[in-house]
Amino acid sequence: SYVEERIQFHRVCDLKACRQFLTDRNIRLYGVEIVDGATNIEHADFSNKICAFMMGNEGSGMNKGQLDICDEFVIIPQYGSGTASLNVSNA
């Protein structure tokens, strides 16, 4: 598919392995989460960076372990009435 031809997907067994995989390759991990200090994704500077994104559960967001391994956080603004969460399967 179009996406699979342009984006690399890798599977790891746990968060520790995920962090090590990314660190070994100098890849920044962005958590997509509403937290203090998160940058609006429309204003984030991804230039000259290889990056990965981690998204949490639609209901409760990211857990502490996931939050702890992220380098930075971005938010994806939601417009209109309704929920502030993003359905990952539709992202």
PDB file of N, CA, C and O in Angstrom:
ATOM      1  N   SER A   1       0.832  -1.188   0.000  1.00  0.00           N
ATOM      2  CA  SER A   1       0.000   0.000   0.000  1.00  0.00           C
ATOM      3  C   SER A   1       0.874   1.248   0.000  1.00  0.00           C
ATOM      4  O   SER A   1       2.081   1.174   0.230  1.00  0.00           O
ATOM      5  N   TYR A   2       0.266   2.371  -0.255  1.00  0.00           N
ATOM      6  CA  TYR A   2       0.976   3.644  -0.309  1.00  0.00           C
ATOM      7  C   TYR A   2       1.735   3.910   0.990  1.00  0.00           C
ATOM      8  O   TYR A   2       2.911   4.271   0.968  1.00  0.00           O
ATOM      9  N   VAL A   3       1.053   3.728   2.115  1.00  0.00           N
ATOM     10  CA  VAL A   3       1.669   3.994   3.414  1.00  0.00           C
ATOM     11  C   VAL A   3       2.834   3.047   3.665  1.00  0.00           C
ATOM     12  O   VAL A   3       3.907   3.489   4.077  1.00  0.00           O
ATOM     13  N   GLU A   4       2.648   1.778   3.429  1.00  0.00           N
ATOM     14  CA  GLU A   4       3.695   0.792   3.688  1.00  0.00           C
ATOM     15  C   GLU A   4       4.930   1.013   2.819  1.00  0.00           C
ATOM     16  O   GLU A   4       6.027   0.606   3.200  1.00  0.00           O
ATOM     17  N   GLU A   5       4.775   1.632   1.692  1.00  0.00           N
ATOM     18  CA  GLU A   5       5.909   1.926   0.823  1.00  0.00           C
ATOM     19  C   GLU A   5       6.714   3.118   1.324  1.00  0.00           C
ATOM     20  O   GLU A   5       7.874   3.275   0.945  1.00  0.00           O
ATOM     21  N   ARG A   6       6.124   3.960   2.168  1.00  0.00           N
ATOM     22  CA  ARG A   6       6.775   5.192   2.593  1.00  0.00           C
ATOM     23  C   ARG A   6       7.096   5.270   4.081  1.00  0.00           C
ATOM     24  O   ARG A   6       7.910   6.094   4.498  1.00  0.00           O
ATOM     25  N   ILE A   7       6.469   4.428   4.874  1.00  0.00           N
ATOM     26  CA  ILE A   7       6.680   4.444   6.319  1.00  0.00           C
ATOM     27  C   ILE A   7       7.169   3.068   6.752  1.00  0.00           C
ATOM     28  O   ILE A   7       6.614   2.044   6.354  1.00  0.00           O
ATOM     29  N   GLN A   8       8.216   3.058   7.572  1.00  0.00           N
ATOM     30  CA  GLN A   8       8.737   1.797   8.083  1.00  0.00           C
ATOM     31  C   GLN A   8       8.029   1.450   9.386  1.00  0.00           C
ATOM     32  O   GLN A   8       7.908   2.288  10.279  1.00  0.00           O
ATOM     33  N   PHE A   9       7.570   0.229   9.486  1.00  0.00           N
ATOM     34  CA  PHE A   9       6.942  -0.263  10.701  1.00  0.00           C
ATOM     35  C   PHE A   9       7.847  -1.316  11.318  1.00  0.00           C
ATOM     36  O   PHE A   9       8.369  -2.180  10.613  1.00  0.00           O
ATOM     37  N   HIS A  10       8.037  -1.249  12.640  1.00  0.00           N
ATOM     38  CA  HIS A  10       8.844  -2.227  13.365  1.00  0.00           C
ATOM     39  C   HIS A  10       8.063  -2.676  14.592  1.00  0.00           C
ATOM     40  O   HIS A  10       7.395  -1.868  15.237  1.00  0.00           O
ATOM     41  N   ARG A  11       8.144  -3.936  14.907  1.00  0.00           N
ATOM     42  CA  ARG A  11       7.469  -4.482  16.077  1.00  0.00           C
ATOM     43  C   ARG A  11       8.525  -4.827  17.121  1.00  0.00           C
ATOM     44  O   ARG A  11       9.535  -5.455  16.806  1.00  0.00           O
ATOM     45  N   VAL A  12       8.288  -4.416  18.361  1.00  0.00           N
ATOM     46  CA  VAL A  12       9.170  -4.738  19.475  1.00  0.00           C
ATOM     47  C   VAL A  12       8.343  -5.395  20.575  1.00  0.00           C
ATOM     48  O   VAL A  12       7.118  -5.282  20.592  1.00  0.00           O
ATOM     49  N   CYS A  13       9.024  -6.083  21.497  1.00  0.00           N
ATOM     50  CA  CYS A  13       8.296  -6.894  22.477  1.00  0.00           C
ATOM     51  C   CYS A  13       7.817  -6.118  23.706  1.00  0.00           C
ATOM     52  O   CYS A  13       6.854  -6.533  24.351  1.00  0.00           O
ATOM     53  N   ASP A  14       8.466  -5.002  24.041  1.00  0.00           N
ATOM     54  CA  ASP A  14       8.046  -4.234  25.213  1.00  0.00           C
ATOM     55  C   ASP A  14       8.599  -2.816  25.128  1.00  0.00           C
ATOM     56  O   ASP A  14       9.330  -2.477  24.198  1.00  0.00           O
ATOM     57  N   LEU A  15       8.244  -1.998  26.107  1.00  0.00           N
ATOM     58  CA  LEU A  15       8.652  -0.594  26.087  1.00  0.00           C
ATOM     59  C   LEU A  15      10.163  -0.417  26.196  1.00  0.00           C
ATOM     60  O   LEU A  15      10.728   0.470  25.556  1.00  0.00           O
ATOM     61  N   LYS A  16      10.819  -1.247  26.995  1.00  0.00           N
ATOM     62  CA  LYS A  16      12.276  -1.157  27.125  1.00  0.00           C
ATOM     63  C   LYS A  16      12.944  -1.425  25.776  1.00  0.00           C
ATOM     64  O   LYS A  16      13.871  -0.715  25.386  1.00  0.00           O
ATOM     65  N   ALA A  17      12.473  -2.443  25.072  1.00  0.00           N
ATOM     66  CA  ALA A  17      13.021  -2.761  23.747  1.00  0.00           C
ATOM     67  C   ALA A  17      12.709  -1.652  22.749  1.00  0.00           C
ATOM     68  O   ALA A  17      13.520  -1.348  21.874  1.00  0.00           O
ATOM     69  N   CYS A  18      11.546  -1.059  22.884  1.00  0.00           N
ATOM     70  CA  CYS A  18      11.168   0.066  22.017  1.00  0.00           C
ATOM     71  C   CYS A  18      12.129   1.232  22.212  1.00  0.00           C
ATOM     72  O   CYS A  18      12.656   1.783  21.245  1.00  0.00           O
ATOM     73  N   ARG A  19      12.354   1.604  23.472  1.00  0.00           N
ATOM     74  CA  ARG A  19      13.246   2.730  23.759  1.00  0.00           C
ATOM     75  C   ARG A  19      14.658   2.442  23.249  1.00  0.00           C
ATOM     76  O   ARG A  19      15.309   3.328  22.696  1.00  0.00           O
ATOM     77  N   GLN A  20      15.136   1.201  23.434  1.00  0.00           N
ATOM     78  CA  GLN A  20      16.478   0.846  22.990  1.00  0.00           C
ATOM     79  C   GLN A  20      16.584   0.877  21.469  1.00  0.00           C
ATOM     80  O   GLN A  20      17.563   1.385  20.922  1.00  0.00           O
ATOM     81  N   PHE A  21      15.590   0.340  20.793  1.00  0.00           N
ATOM     82  CA  PHE A  21      15.550   0.335  19.329  1.00  0.00           C
ATOM     83  C   PHE A  21      15.661   1.761  18.792  1.00  0.00           C
ATOM     84  O   PHE A  21      16.438   2.030  17.876  1.00  0.00           O
ATOM     85  N   LEU A  22      14.884   2.662  19.366  1.00  0.00           N
ATOM     86  CA  LEU A  22      14.873   4.054  18.904  1.00  0.00           C
ATOM     87  C   LEU A  22      16.174   4.771  19.248  1.00  0.00           C
ATOM     88  O   LEU A  22      16.712   5.512  18.425  1.00  0.00           O
ATOM     89  N   THR A  23      16.675   4.556  20.445  1.00  0.00           N
ATOM     90  CA  THR A  23      17.923   5.192  20.875  1.00  0.00           C
ATOM     91  C   THR A  23      19.087   4.755  19.993  1.00  0.00           C
ATOM     92  O   THR A  23      19.909   5.579  19.590  1.00  0.00           O
ATOM     93  N   ASP A  24      19.158   3.472  19.698  1.00  0.00           N
ATOM     94  CA  ASP A  24      20.238   2.946  18.859  1.00  0.00           C
ATOM     95  C   ASP A  24      20.253   3.584  17.474  1.00  0.00           C
ATOM     96  O   ASP A  24      21.298   3.635  16.825  1.00  0.00           O
ATOM     97  N   ARG A  25      19.120   4.061  17.026  1.00  0.00           N
ATOM     98  CA  ARG A  25      18.989   4.626  15.684  1.00  0.00           C
ATOM     99  C   ARG A  25      18.832   6.150  15.694  1.00  0.00           C
ATOM    100  O   ARG A  25      18.558   6.763  14.662  1.00  0.00           O
ATOM    101  N   ASN A  26      19.008   6.746  16.873  1.00  0.00           N
ATOM    102  CA  ASN A  26      18.893   8.196  17.025  1.00  0.00           C
ATOM    103  C   ASN A  26      17.532   8.714  16.540  1.00  0.00           C
ATOM    104  O   ASN A  26      17.446   9.718  15.834  1.00  0.00           O
ATOM    105  N   ILE A  27      16.481   8.006  16.937  1.00  0.00           N
ATOM    106  CA  ILE A  27      15.111   8.357  16.550  1.00  0.00           C
ATOM    107  C   ILE A  27      14.405   8.982  17.753  1.00  0.00           C
ATOM    108  O   ILE A  27      14.392   8.403  18.839  1.00  0.00           O
ATOM    109  N   ARG A  28      13.821  10.163  17.557  1.00  0.00           N
ATOM    110  CA  ARG A  28      13.070  10.843  18.620  1.00  0.00           C
ATOM    111  C   ARG A  28      11.689  10.220  18.725  1.00  0.00           C
ATOM    112  O   ARG A  28      11.052   9.940  17.710  1.00  0.00           O
ATOM    113  N   LEU A  29      11.222  10.002  19.953  1.00  0.00           N
ATOM    114  CA  LEU A  29       9.896   9.444  20.186  1.00  0.00           C
ATOM    115  C   LEU A  29       8.971  10.546  20.680  1.00  0.00           C
ATOM    116  O   LEU A  29       9.187  11.138  21.738  1.00  0.00           O
ATOM    117  N   TYR A  30       7.939  10.806  19.893  1.00  0.00           N
ATOM    118  CA  TYR A  30       6.933  11.799  20.236  1.00  0.00           C
ATOM    119  C   TYR A  30       5.685  11.091  20.748  1.00  0.00           C
ATOM    120  O   TYR A  30       5.094  10.267  20.049  1.00  0.00           O
ATOM    121  N   GLY A  31       5.295  11.419  21.962  1.00  0.00           N
ATOM    122  CA  GLY A  31       4.032  10.930  22.486  1.00  0.00           C
ATOM    123  C   GLY A  31       2.926  11.858  22.030  1.00  0.00           C
ATOM    124  O   GLY A  31       3.040  13.077  22.156  1.00  0.00           O
ATOM    125  N   VAL A  32       1.864  11.289  21.506  1.00  0.00           N
ATOM    126  CA  VAL A  32       0.709  12.092  21.097  1.00  0.00           C
ATOM    127  C   VAL A  32      -0.267  12.039  22.265  1.00  0.00           C
ATOM    128  O   VAL A  32      -1.049  11.099  22.409  1.00  0.00           O
ATOM    129  N   GLU A  33      -0.197  13.081  23.098  1.00  0.00           N
ATOM    130  CA  GLU A  33      -0.925  13.056  24.365  1.00  0.00           C
ATOM    131  C   GLU A  33      -1.149  14.474  24.865  1.00  0.00           C
ATOM    132  O   GLU A  33      -0.313  15.353  24.659  1.00  0.00           O
ATOM    133  N   ILE A  34      -2.269  14.689  25.517  1.00  0.00           N
ATOM    134  CA  ILE A  34      -2.576  15.992  26.106  1.00  0.00           C
ATOM    135  C   ILE A  34      -1.917  16.031  27.481  1.00  0.00           C
ATOM    136  O   ILE A  34      -2.468  15.539  28.466  1.00  0.00           O
ATOM    137  N   VAL A  35      -0.726  16.626  27.526  1.00  0.00           N
ATOM    138  CA  VAL A  35       0.021  16.781  28.777  1.00  0.00           C
ATOM    139  C   VAL A  35       0.585  18.196  28.826  1.00  0.00           C
ATOM    140  O   VAL A  35       0.699  18.861  27.797  1.00  0.00           O
ATOM    141  N   ASP A  36       0.938  18.652  30.025  1.00  0.00           N
ATOM    142  CA  ASP A  36       1.571  19.965  30.167  1.00  0.00           C
ATOM    143  C   ASP A  36       2.839  20.001  29.324  1.00  0.00           C
ATOM    144  O   ASP A  36       3.636  19.063  29.355  1.00  0.00           O
ATOM    145  N   GLY A  37       3.023  21.070  28.581  1.00  0.00           N
ATOM    146  CA  GLY A  37       4.217  21.243  27.772  1.00  0.00           C
ATOM    147  C   GLY A  37       4.156  20.625  26.385  1.00  0.00           C
ATOM    148  O   GLY A  37       5.104  20.760  25.611  1.00  0.00           O
ATOM    149  N   ALA A  38       3.056  19.946  26.053  1.00  0.00           N
ATOM    150  CA  ALA A  38       2.919  19.359  24.714  1.00  0.00           C
ATOM    151  C   ALA A  38       2.798  20.476  23.677  1.00  0.00           C
ATOM    152  O   ALA A  38       2.184  21.512  23.930  1.00  0.00           O
ATOM    153  N   THR A  39       3.390  20.248  22.515  1.00  0.00           N
ATOM    154  CA  THR A  39       3.366  21.206  21.412  1.00  0.00           C
ATOM    155  C   THR A  39       2.254  20.846  20.435  1.00  0.00           C
ATOM    156  O   THR A  39       2.075  19.675  20.099  1.00  0.00           O
ATOM    157  N   ASN A  40       1.522  21.826  19.988  1.00  0.00           N
ATOM    158  CA  ASN A  40       0.535  21.600  18.938  1.00  0.00           C
ATOM    159  C   ASN A  40       1.283  21.030  17.730  1.00  0.00           C
ATOM    160  O   ASN A  40       2.284  21.605  17.303  1.00  0.00           O
ATOM    161  N   ILE A  41       0.823  19.932  17.185  1.00  0.00           N
ATOM    162  CA  ILE A  41       1.535  19.263  16.087  1.00  0.00           C
ATOM    163  C   ILE A  41       1.689  20.181  14.872  1.00  0.00           C
ATOM    164  O   ILE A  41       2.613  20.015  14.076  1.00  0.00           O
ATOM    165  N   GLU A  42       0.783  21.146  14.734  1.00  0.00           N
ATOM    166  CA  GLU A  42       0.880  22.092  13.627  1.00  0.00           C
ATOM    167  C   GLU A  42       2.078  23.027  13.773  1.00  0.00           C
ATOM    168  O   GLU A  42       2.508  23.636  12.793  1.00  0.00           O
ATOM    169  N   HIS A  43       2.621  23.146  14.986  1.00  0.00           N
ATOM    170  CA  HIS A  43       3.740  24.044  15.252  1.00  0.00           C
ATOM    171  C   HIS A  43       5.024  23.294  15.612  1.00  0.00           C
ATOM    172  O   HIS A  43       6.055  23.921  15.854  1.00  0.00           O
ATOM    173  N   ALA A  44       4.973  21.993  15.647  1.00  0.00           N
ATOM    174  CA  ALA A  44       6.155  21.192  16.003  1.00  0.00           C
ATOM    175  C   ALA A  44       7.156  21.209  14.851  1.00  0.00           C
ATOM    176  O   ALA A  44       6.776  21.213  13.680  1.00  0.00           O
ATOM    177  N   ASP A  45       8.430  21.218  15.202  1.00  0.00           N
ATOM    178  CA  ASP A  45       9.503  21.228  14.205  1.00  0.00           C
ATOM    179  C   ASP A  45      10.074  19.820  14.060  1.00  0.00           C
ATOM    180  O   ASP A  45      10.830  19.352  14.912  1.00  0.00           O
ATOM    181  N   PHE A  46       9.711  19.169  12.994  1.00  0.00           N
ATOM    182  CA  PHE A  46      10.204  17.819  12.718  1.00  0.00           C
ATOM    183  C   PHE A  46      11.330  17.825  11.682  1.00  0.00           C
ATOM    184  O   PHE A  46      11.775  16.765  11.243  1.00  0.00           O
ATOM    185  N   SER A  47      11.785  19.007  11.297  1.00  0.00           N
ATOM    186  CA  SER A  47      12.819  19.091  10.266  1.00  0.00           C
ATOM    187  C   SER A  47      14.109  18.449  10.765  1.00  0.00           C
ATOM    188  O   SER A  47      14.491  18.600  11.926  1.00  0.00           O
ATOM    189  N   ASN A  48      14.755  17.745   9.880  1.00  0.00           N
ATOM    190  CA  ASN A  48      16.034  17.096  10.160  1.00  0.00           C
ATOM    191  C   ASN A  48      15.972  16.119  11.324  1.00  0.00           C
ATOM    192  O   ASN A  48      16.978  15.899  11.997  1.00  0.00           O
ATOM    193  N   LYS A  49      14.824  15.539  11.567  1.00  0.00           N
ATOM    194  CA  LYS A  49      14.681  14.564  12.643  1.00  0.00           C
ATOM    195  C   LYS A  49      14.006  13.313  12.103  1.00  0.00           C
ATOM    196  O   LYS A  49      13.010  13.389  11.383  1.00  0.00           O
ATOM    197  N   ILE A  50      14.553  12.183  12.454  1.00  0.00           N
ATOM    198  CA  ILE A  50      13.854  10.927  12.218  1.00  0.00           C
ATOM    199  C   ILE A  50      13.022  10.713  13.471  1.00  0.00           C
ATOM    200  O   ILE A  50      13.546  10.798  14.581  1.00  0.00           O
ATOM    201  N   CYS A  51      11.741  10.437  13.311  1.00  0.00           N
ATOM    202  CA  CYS A  51      10.910  10.360  14.502  1.00  0.00           C
ATOM    203  C   CYS A  51       9.916   9.212  14.442  1.00  0.00           C
ATOM    204  O   CYS A  51       9.600   8.668  13.384  1.00  0.00           O
ATOM    205  N   ALA A  52       9.445   8.876  15.624  1.00  0.00           N
ATOM    206  CA  ALA A  52       8.399   7.877  15.799  1.00  0.00           C
ATOM    207  C   ALA A  52       7.325   8.511  16.679  1.00  0.00           C
ATOM    208  O   ALA A  52       7.595   9.430  17.453  1.00  0.00           O
ATOM    209  N   PHE A  53       6.113   8.004  16.542  1.00  0.00           N
ATOM    210  CA  PHE A  53       4.997   8.523  17.324  1.00  0.00           C
ATOM    211  C   PHE A  53       4.362   7.390  18.113  1.00  0.00           C
ATOM    212  O   PHE A  53       4.168   6.286  17.604  1.00  0.00           O
ATOM    213  N   MET A  54       4.042   7.686  19.369  1.00  0.00           N
ATOM    214  CA  MET A  54       3.333   6.720  20.204  1.00  0.00           C
ATOM    215  C   MET A  54       2.000   7.336  20.603  1.00  0.00           C
ATOM    216  O   MET A  54       1.932   8.469  21.078  1.00  0.00           O
ATOM    217  N   MET A  55       0.953   6.566  20.398  1.00  0.00           N
ATOM    218  CA  MET A  55      -0.383   7.028  20.760  1.00  0.00           C
ATOM    219  C   MET A  55      -0.953   6.092  21.803  1.00  0.00           C
ATOM    220  O   MET A  55      -0.723   4.883  21.766  1.00  0.00           O
ATOM    221  N   GLY A  56      -1.693   6.657  22.727  1.00  0.00           N
ATOM    222  CA  GLY A  56      -2.251   5.873  23.819  1.00  0.00           C
ATOM    223  C   GLY A  56      -3.659   5.393  23.541  1.00  0.00           C
ATOM    224  O   GLY A  56      -4.170   5.481  22.424  1.00  0.00           O
ATOM    225  N   ASN A  57      -4.251   4.892  24.577  1.00  0.00           N
ATOM    226  CA  ASN A  57      -5.616   4.381  24.560  1.00  0.00           C
ATOM    227  C   ASN A  57      -6.595   5.536  24.380  1.00  0.00           C
ATOM    228  O   ASN A  57      -6.420   6.602  24.971  1.00  0.00           O
ATOM    229  N   GLU A  58      -7.607   5.327  23.577  1.00  0.00           N
ATOM    230  CA  GLU A  58      -8.574   6.394  23.305  1.00  0.00           C
ATOM    231  C   GLU A  58      -9.266   6.873  24.573  1.00  0.00           C
ATOM    232  O   GLU A  58      -9.589   8.055  24.690  1.00  0.00           O
ATOM    233  N   GLY A  59      -9.494   5.993  25.504  1.00  0.00           N
ATOM    234  CA  GLY A  59     -10.197   6.376  26.727  1.00  0.00           C
ATOM    235  C   GLY A  59      -9.292   6.972  27.788  1.00  0.00           C
ATOM    236  O   GLY A  59      -9.586   8.040  28.325  1.00  0.00           O
ATOM    237  N   SER A  60      -8.187   6.290  28.098  1.00  0.00           N
ATOM    238  CA  SER A  60      -7.334   6.725  29.205  1.00  0.00           C
ATOM    239  C   SER A  60      -5.995   7.289  28.767  1.00  0.00           C
ATOM    240  O   SER A  60      -5.201   7.697  29.615  1.00  0.00           O
ATOM    241  N   GLY A  61      -5.723   7.322  27.492  1.00  0.00           N
ATOM    242  CA  GLY A  61      -4.464   7.878  27.007  1.00  0.00           C
ATOM    243  C   GLY A  61      -3.290   6.941  27.239  1.00  0.00           C
ATOM    244  O   GLY A  61      -3.461   5.725  27.320  1.00  0.00           O
ATOM    245  N   MET A  62      -2.107   7.509  27.345  1.00  0.00           N
ATOM    246  CA  MET A  62      -0.890   6.724  27.525  1.00  0.00           C
ATOM    247  C   MET A  62      -0.702   6.383  28.995  1.00  0.00           C
ATOM    248  O   MET A  62      -1.068   7.165  29.873  1.00  0.00           O
ATOM    249  N   ASN A  63      -0.125   5.204  29.262  1.00  0.00           N
ATOM    250  CA  ASN A  63       0.151   4.840  30.650  1.00  0.00           C
ATOM    251  C   ASN A  63       1.497   5.428  31.074  1.00  0.00           C
ATOM    252  O   ASN A  63       2.215   5.989  30.245  1.00  0.00           O
ATOM    253  N   LYS A  64       1.845   5.306  32.354  1.00  0.00           N
ATOM    254  CA  LYS A  64       3.068   5.912  32.885  1.00  0.00           C
ATOM    255  C   LYS A  64       4.311   5.400  32.165  1.00  0.00           C
ATOM    256  O   LYS A  64       5.205   6.190  31.859  1.00  0.00           O
ATOM    257  N   GLY A  65       4.389   4.120  31.893  1.00  0.00           N
ATOM    258  CA  GLY A  65       5.541   3.570  31.196  1.00  0.00           C
ATOM    259  C   GLY A  65       5.717   4.172  29.812  1.00  0.00           C
ATOM    260  O   GLY A  65       6.835   4.473  29.396  1.00  0.00           O
ATOM    261  N   GLN A  66       4.616   4.346  29.104  1.00  0.00           N
ATOM    262  CA  GLN A  66       4.667   4.953  27.780  1.00  0.00           C
ATOM    263  C   GLN A  66       5.095   6.415  27.879  1.00  0.00           C
ATOM    264  O   GLN A  66       5.936   6.872  27.105  1.00  0.00           O
ATOM    265  N   LEU A  67       4.524   7.137  28.818  1.00  0.00           N
ATOM    266  CA  LEU A  67       4.882   8.549  29.004  1.00  0.00           C
ATOM    267  C   LEU A  67       6.361   8.698  29.331  1.00  0.00           C
ATOM    268  O   LEU A  67       7.022   9.614  28.842  1.00  0.00           O
ATOM    269  N   ASP A  68       6.872   7.803  30.152  1.00  0.00           N
ATOM    270  CA  ASP A  68       8.257   7.897  30.615  1.00  0.00           C
ATOM    271  C   ASP A  68       9.289   7.737  29.506  1.00  0.00           C
ATOM    272  O   ASP A  68      10.380   8.298  29.604  1.00  0.00           O
ATOM    273  N   ILE A  69       8.974   6.988  28.455  1.00  0.00           N
ATOM    274  CA  ILE A  69       9.991   6.765  27.420  1.00  0.00           C
ATOM    275  C   ILE A  69       9.956   7.784  26.289  1.00  0.00           C
ATOM    276  O   ILE A  69      10.822   7.765  25.414  1.00  0.00           O
ATOM    277  N   CYS A  70       8.976   8.666  26.295  1.00  0.00           N
ATOM    278  CA  CYS A  70       8.863   9.667  25.224  1.00  0.00           C
ATOM    279  C   CYS A  70       9.870  10.793  25.413  1.00  0.00           C
ATOM    280  O   CYS A  70      10.156  11.209  26.536  1.00  0.00           O
ATOM    281  N   ASP A  71      10.402  11.277  24.295  1.00  0.00           N
ATOM    282  CA  ASP A  71      11.322  12.413  24.313  1.00  0.00           C
ATOM    283  C   ASP A  71      10.573  13.737  24.392  1.00  0.00           C
ATOM    284  O   ASP A  71      10.995  14.665  25.082  1.00  0.00           O
ATOM    285  N   GLU A  72       9.473  13.806  23.684  1.00  0.00           N
ATOM    286  CA  GLU A  72       8.668  15.030  23.616  1.00  0.00           C
ATOM    287  C   GLU A  72       7.220  14.634  23.417  1.00  0.00           C
ATOM    288  O   GLU A  72       6.910  13.475  23.138  1.00  0.00           O
ATOM    289  N   PHE A  73       6.325  15.622  23.567  1.00  0.00           N
ATOM    290  CA  PHE A  73       4.898  15.366  23.384  1.00  0.00           C
ATOM    291  C   PHE A  73       4.297  16.383  22.421  1.00  0.00           C
ATOM    292  O   PHE A  73       4.665  17.558  22.409  1.00  0.00           O
ATOM    293  N   VAL A  74       3.372  15.898  21.625  1.00  0.00           N
ATOM    294  CA  VAL A  74       2.605  16.751  20.721  1.00  0.00           C
ATOM    295  C   VAL A  74       1.130  16.452  20.927  1.00  0.00           C
ATOM    296  O   VAL A  74       0.750  15.361  21.352  1.00  0.00           O
ATOM    297  N   ILE A  75       0.321  17.431  20.619  1.00  0.00           N
ATOM    298  CA  ILE A  75      -1.126  17.227  20.643  1.00  0.00           C
ATOM    299  C   ILE A  75      -1.667  17.471  19.241  1.00  0.00           C
ATOM    300  O   ILE A  75      -1.144  18.299  18.495  1.00  0.00           O
ATOM    301  N   ILE A  76      -2.705  16.750  18.899  1.00  0.00           N
ATOM    302  CA  ILE A  76      -3.406  16.939  17.634  1.00  0.00           C
ATOM    303  C   ILE A  76      -4.737  17.602  17.990  1.00  0.00           C
ATOM    304  O   ILE A  76      -5.609  16.964  18.580  1.00  0.00           O
ATOM    305  N   PRO A  77      -4.896  18.873  17.637  1.00  0.00           N
ATOM    306  CA  PRO A  77      -6.123  19.570  18.032  1.00  0.00           C
ATOM    307  C   PRO A  77      -7.356  18.941  17.392  1.00  0.00           C
ATOM    308  O   PRO A  77      -7.334  18.504  16.241  1.00  0.00           O
ATOM    309  N   GLN A  78      -8.415  18.911  18.164  1.00  0.00           N
ATOM    310  CA  GLN A  78      -9.697  18.408  17.689  1.00  0.00           C
ATOM    311  C   GLN A  78     -10.639  19.602  17.575  1.00  0.00           C
ATOM    312  O   GLN A  78     -10.706  20.436  18.478  1.00  0.00           O
ATOM    313  N   TYR A  79     -11.349  19.678  16.490  1.00  0.00           N
ATOM    314  CA  TYR A  79     -12.238  20.809  16.260  1.00  0.00           C
ATOM    315  C   TYR A  79     -13.685  20.352  16.315  1.00  0.00           C
ATOM    316  O   TYR A  79     -14.007  19.231  15.919  1.00  0.00           O
ATOM    317  N   GLY A  80     -14.535  21.204  16.796  1.00  0.00           N
ATOM    318  CA  GLY A  80     -15.945  20.876  16.901  1.00  0.00           C
ATOM    319  C   GLY A  80     -16.274  20.344  18.285  1.00  0.00           C
ATOM    320  O   GLY A  80     -15.394  20.164  19.127  1.00  0.00           O
ATOM    321  N   SER A  81     -17.549  20.099  18.499  1.00  0.00           N
ATOM    322  CA  SER A  81     -17.974  19.580  19.800  1.00  0.00           C
ATOM    323  C   SER A  81     -17.745  18.080  19.837  1.00  0.00           C
ATOM    324  O   SER A  81     -17.606  17.431  18.801  1.00  0.00           O
ATOM    325  N   GLY A  82     -17.708  17.560  21.009  1.00  0.00           N
ATOM    326  CA  GLY A  82     -17.494  16.125  21.164  1.00  0.00           C
ATOM    327  C   GLY A  82     -16.262  15.842  21.985  1.00  0.00           C
ATOM    328  O   GLY A  82     -15.919  16.600  22.892  1.00  0.00           O
ATOM    329  N   THR A  83     -15.611  14.774  21.673  1.00  0.00           N
ATOM    330  CA  THR A  83     -14.486  14.291  22.468  1.00  0.00           C
ATOM    331  C   THR A  83     -13.170  14.968  22.115  1.00  0.00           C
ATOM    332  O   THR A  83     -13.005  15.499  21.017  1.00  0.00           O
ATOM    333  N   ALA A  84     -12.234  14.940  23.063  1.00  0.00           N
ATOM    334  CA  ALA A  84     -10.896  15.474  22.818  1.00  0.00           C
ATOM    335  C   ALA A  84      -9.947  14.358  22.397  1.00  0.00           C
ATOM    336  O   ALA A  84      -8.765  14.609  22.162  1.00  0.00           O
ATOM    337  N   SER A  85     -10.450  13.129  22.300  1.00  0.00           N
ATOM    338  CA  SER A  85      -9.571  12.021  21.962  1.00  0.00           C
ATOM    339  C   SER A  85      -9.573  11.758  20.453  1.00  0.00           C
ATOM    340  O   SER A  85     -10.489  12.158  19.734  1.00  0.00           O
ATOM    341  N   LEU A  86      -8.536  11.084  20.004  1.00  0.00           N
ATOM    342  CA  LEU A  86      -8.372  10.742  18.601  1.00  0.00           C
ATOM    343  C   LEU A  86      -8.425   9.226  18.475  1.00  0.00           C
ATOM    344  O   LEU A  86      -7.697   8.526  19.179  1.00  0.00           O
ATOM    345  N   ASN A  87      -9.254   8.719  17.611  1.00  0.00           N
ATOM    346  CA  ASN A  87      -9.320   7.278  17.393  1.00  0.00           C
ATOM    347  C   ASN A  87      -8.109   6.886  16.546  1.00  0.00           C
ATOM    348  O   ASN A  87      -8.026   7.252  15.374  1.00  0.00           O
ATOM    349  N   VAL A  88      -7.170   6.143  17.135  1.00  0.00           N
ATOM    350  CA  VAL A  88      -5.917   5.800  16.484  1.00  0.00           C
ATOM    351  C   VAL A  88      -6.144   5.032  15.180  1.00  0.00           C
ATOM    352  O   VAL A  88      -5.406   5.218  14.212  1.00  0.00           O
ATOM    353  N   SER A  89      -7.141   4.189  15.155  1.00  0.00           N
ATOM    354  CA  SER A  89      -7.384   3.409  13.935  1.00  0.00           C
ATOM    355  C   SER A  89      -7.798   4.296  12.763  1.00  0.00           C
ATOM    356  O   SER A  89      -7.685   3.896  11.604  1.00  0.00           O
ATOM    357  N   ASN A  90      -8.275   5.499  13.068  1.00  0.00           N
ATOM    358  CA  ASN A  90      -8.664   6.441  12.018  1.00  0.00           C
ATOM    359  C   ASN A  90      -7.605   7.486  11.738  1.00  0.00           C
ATOM    360  O   ASN A  90      -7.735   8.272  10.800  1.00  0.00           O
ATOM    361  N   ALA A  91      -6.566   7.498  12.540  1.00  0.00           N
ATOM    362  CA  ALA A  91      -5.508   8.496  12.366  1.00  0.00           C
ATOM    363  C   ALA A  91      -4.682   8.136  11.210  1.00  0.00           C
ATOM    364  O   ALA A  91      -3.730   8.847  10.886  1.00  0.00           O
TER     365      ALA A  91
END
